[in-house]
Amino acid sequence: MITAATLPRHELNGLSVRVVDADDPGRAGIEGRVAVETTKTFHVEGRDGRVRQVPKRGSTLEFAVRTADPSVAPGREPAGVDPDESDGEDAERVLVDGSRLVARPARRTERGGDSRWR
């Protein structure tokens, strides 16, 4: 299960994301699903089908992740939450400084230890 504490150790592709703040004001407000994650960027696919590139460094991102559901077997939880399909009660909003995610996705998910943010 993805939580605020474990988000950096998980695959982020497919998660719902919104750019809350960015060094480039034109990028603030971009929202959709993470289509591709690279070392320094996210490619976010919006509801209109357009894919926008967002640098991790200099961005504050809000991810939507599902909260625990006792009726779902462990290991079978869905990863992302579609903001249009969610009533907000089954989603936890996790605010992240994008510079904390700057790393190759495969390396970032292999690191152990506690998260530096919650």
Steps between C-alpha positions, in 0.01 A plus 500: 500500500626844412502749786661840555789328674561244224418700186866553394560124501212425261442516129331833427388431143121501485445704816281809493710812546449876514770767484425725797793740455787529253794726417329552162154640588363360173543147634303557821157340475600224257320183603442150373673164518873437500559347156881484512750567776863579421786598729414869495145523361145371502296482182142567609209401277203730554133419449524659156759238399781753480828400665693774680853473633549621859847526656524342844744760635319826572153342512269418787282203408186355652442128444169326566537153650235263631461455871473158659189297415449207738300311236795491256756225539855621583706548186190544282436870566468729200783754484348815355181692550317679221395838645178490295401159632599563861278667753811595695425268791695205362800706389787642698663811355878491539689827449859448380794729426596374155873540566470210748403275209793592272660162434474220252164336577653153529767621745252703704271202551791278611609732782396400846459694818254755623363773284645847549153653471149410607 
